[in-house]
Amino acid sequence: MELTESFWNQKYIEEKIPWDLGKVSPPIKHYIDQLENKKKSILIPGAGNSYEAEYLWKKGFSNVKVLDISFQALRRFKERVPSFPENQMVHADFFQFSGKFDLIIEQTFFCAIEKKRRPSYVRHSAGLLRKKSKLVGLLFHVPLNEEYPPFGGNEKEYKRLFEPYFKIQTFQKELHSVDSRKGKELWVEFVKK
């Protein structure tokens, strides 16, 4: 299976996006509510419907970029949040994207990447962050699918991947997940070395 732009566009056209919560994830909402610097440059890769970006935007965070390989996902986001600036919506492959950010918010993008590409994701994320900036969010802590997304994982695998590039600040079972994900998510806060 090739996880191409066409593959992801079709998922959004057919609305076969079961990972989509239809709202900002409660743990990420809680994290955002604690952020004080509304000028912080934030990237949400593999943004999809990006309720997180919508929430940030409505709270006055002006320097948020949403990135997705799927034009359909970005179109849906723009229809839902018409006031969000188009120049902050990036239709691109994450692995080809460049920039520098203070924060990357991870919400179901990592689980959509084939396991063989995960080391590249970690390296590229580190490259997109300024020194001592953070990658925060949720990672699935269950063995999900092997053949198609969402792909699962475990704590041991994640630590092996992230520790060369990041200092692990927080790595714990998430207690405030939505009911369908209770016990299946880890909250992570990784600081770029």
RASULVEN-V616109 format. One line per field, one symbol per residue. psi: psi as a letter, one per 40 degrees, with the letter a starting at -180 (. if undefined). A space follows every 10 residues. Layout:
psi: ???
This chain:
psi: hhgidddddd dddefggeeh eeihhddddd ddeehdheeh hhhgifdbeg ddddddddee hefhhhhieh dddddddddd gdehhdeehh gihdeeiiah idhhhhgedd eehideeddd dddddddeii heiihiahhh figbiddiih haaidddddd ddddeihhdh gihhefiide eheeihhihh hh.
